[in-house]
Amino acid sequence: MITGAAAMSALLTSKVQASVPTRSFLEIKTWYLHNSHEAQAKRISDYLETGLFPALTRAGAKPIAAFSNLIGADGPYLVTITQYPSLVALQDTLTKLAADETHEKASQQLSSGAGMPFVTVESSLLHSLAILPEPAIPTDAASRPPRIFELRTYQSQSMSALNKKVGMFNNGEIATFQRLGMRPIFIGESIIGPRQPNITYMLSFDNLDGREKLWQQFGSDPEWKRLSAPPELKDAEIVANISNTILRPLPFSPVK
């Protein structure tokens, strides 16, 4: 029997645990295309809008975004992002998709056109960081022009180096992005995918000029300088490579 101080401690612990949002899982898919008579971009976009995204929603998953590439290597391509509350939910979604007759018809329609509907698809799975356990979906999209989005991946030299970078994001770096108006959408550690260990995150900007100005402000920000001052937290120690692409939302994307 738990009494007195032990009971109070257990109650406080349960309240704290209940107040902490559960970290989610994010699947990022890149649909590589060709510029050709096959009209791959339109075929995949139509399939995503009327086939896959509705099927994912019916299965209990949450489609977050659909983008086309604006600046980046190996274009053209589309990028989709889907949120799952757990790995069990992801498996449940896959099971439901396999039994979804409406989605199967959409898949057959996608494959029925001339040539190939796409070149190949690559997928990675992220586990969101504690500082941003769920994606931040803008609620004002209807009242403004669509933004541009920067998808950045930081590859680390080792798992311990990655953990230090995770600590920086959780303890000030994401907060600095938010304070400066760089609007982080999500951030997560890769658990399935290439070039591990790495962290991938997304920021949004009004335009390319605004992006350039905000990155300059970030580089000279006092809080960022303080956070990144320790020698063991310099990029040369914990970030081996940075890659980024600029994306623009498709008309039906929830994030835009």
N, C-alpha and C positions, 0 to 999 in steps of 0.2 A: 504494500500500500504506500502511495506517494503522498506525503503530507508536507506542510510548512513551506520552507524555502525551496525544497526540491520540486514541489508542485508548481510554485510560482515560476521557477526557472523553466520547467517544461512548458508552461503556458506561454511564456514570453518567446521561447524558441519556436513553438508552433506558429505564433503570430508572425514572427519574422519570416519563417519559411513560407507562410501563406502569402506574404506581401511581396515576395521576390518573384517576378515573372519567370516563367519557364523558358529556357533557351530553346529556340526552334531550329529546324533543319531547312536548308535552302538548296534546292537543286537548280544549277545553272546549266542550261543547254545552249550550245552554239550550233546553229544549222548552217553549214557551209553550202554555198550556192555557186552556180556559174551564170555569167551573163550570156544567155543563149536563147534560141527560139523556144526553149522549153518553158519559159516564163516561171522559173522556179520561185522567185521572190513572191510573186502574186499567189502562186499555188500554195506555198507554205503559209503565207499570211492569212489567206482565206481558211485554210485548214485549222490554224491556231485559233482564229476568231470564232468560227462556227462549229468546229469539231473538238479539238483537244481541250481548250480552256473550259467550255461548258461541261465536258466530260469530267475533267479534273474537279470542277466545282461539285458536280453531282456525287463524286466519289468521296467528298469531304476534304479535299486539298484546297489550297488557296493560290490561284494564279496571281502573281504579283506584278509582272511586267513583261512586255514584249518590245524589243528594240530592233532597229536596223543600224548597221555600222555607218558612222560618219567619218571618223578618222581611226585608222588602225590597219594592221597588216592582214593579208589573206582574205580581203573582201572580194565579193560581197558575202555577207552573212547576216543572220538574224540571231538574236539572243533572247531566250525566255527564262524567267525565274519563277519558281513555284515553291511555296512554303508548306512545310509539314510540321505538325506539333510534336511528332516523335517518329522514330524509326518504325515502330509498329504501325503508325498511321500511314507511312509511306508504303509499306508492304500491303496494307489493306487497300490503299488506292490502286496499286498495281493489279490486285486481284479483281477489284471492281471494274477497272478499265477493260480487262480481258473479257469480262462478261457483258460489257455495255454494247448492245447491238447498234445503237445510234452512232456511237463512236466508231464502230467497225465499218459502218457505211461511209462515214466521213473518210476513214483511212483508205477504203477501196476507191472512193472518188479521187482522192489525192493521187493514187497510183495509176489511175486510168488514163491520164493525159499522155501526150507524146513524150517519149524519152524518160529521163529521170526527174523525179520531183525535187530532189536535192542531191548533193554530192556525198556528204557524210554528216553525221551528228556526233558531237563530243559532249560529254556530260561530266560534271563534278558535283560533289555534295559537300556543303559547308555546315558546320555547327556554329550557330551565332554566338558572339561574345556576350558576356554578362551586361556590358554597358548598353547594348542595343539588342535585347533578346528577340525582338520582333521587328520586321521592316517598318519603316516610317513612311506610310503612304500619304502623299499630299491630299488635302481635302478641298483645295481651291482651284483645281485644274480647269474647271468650267469657266472661271472668271479671268483667265490669263492665257497668253500664248504658251505652247509646250516648251519645256526646258531642254537643255542638253544634259547628258549624264556621263560621268567619267567612272569607268570600271578599272580599279587598280588592284594589282596583285603584288604582294611583297613576299619574295622567297627568302627564307632564312638559311644560314649556314648549318644549323643543327636544331634539334628540338629544344635545347636549353636556350639558344638564341631566340627561337620563336616565342618561347614563354616570356622572355624579357620584352619582346615587342608587344605581345598580348597585354602585358602589364602596363605598358605605355598607353595603349589605346584605352584600356579600362580606367586608367587613373589620370586622364587629362587630355589626351590627344583628340579623342572624339568630342569631348566637351569644348575644346578649342575650335574645332570645325563648326560645331553648333553655334558657338558664340559669335564667330565671324560671319555666319550666314552661308556656309558652304553646304549645308543641308545634307548630312549623311543619311542615306536610305537604308543601308544594312552593312554589317560587317561580320565575317565569320572565318573560322579556321577550317581549312580543307581537311576532310577525313577520307574522301575518295576523289581521286583525280590526279593529274600530272604535276610534276615539279614540286613535290612536297619536300619539306614542310613549308607551308605558305599561309598567308592571310589575304583574303580578298574583300574589298569594300567598294561602296559606290557613293559618289557625291553628285549633287545636282547644281546647275548654274543657269542663269538666265540666258547667257550667250557665251561665246568664246572670249570676248573681251573681258566680261565679268569674271570668267574663270581665271584668266591671267592675273587680274588685279587681286583677286582673293588669295591666290597662291603666293603672291608677293607679300601680302599682309601676313599670311600665315608664317612665312619664313622669318619675318622680323618681329613676330609677336613675342612679348616678354614671357608669357606663360609657357609658350612652346620652347623658347630658349632655355628657360629654367628646367623644364622637363627633360630636354635632350642634352643637358650639359654634362652629366656624368660620363666619363670616358667609356664605361662599359655599355652605354646606351647609344653610342655613335653608330651611324649606319654601317660603317666598315666592320663593326663587331656583330651586328644582329640582322642586317639586311643585305643579302648577297646580290639581289637583283630586283628591279622594279619594272613592271610592264603595265601599260595603261592603254585603254581605247576610249574613244568618244562615241557615244551612242545617241540616237534620237528615238523617241517613242513612236510606236505604231499607233494609229488612231484609236484602237480598242484597248490599248494598254491601261491597266489600272493606275500605274505610276506614269505620270507624264508631266 
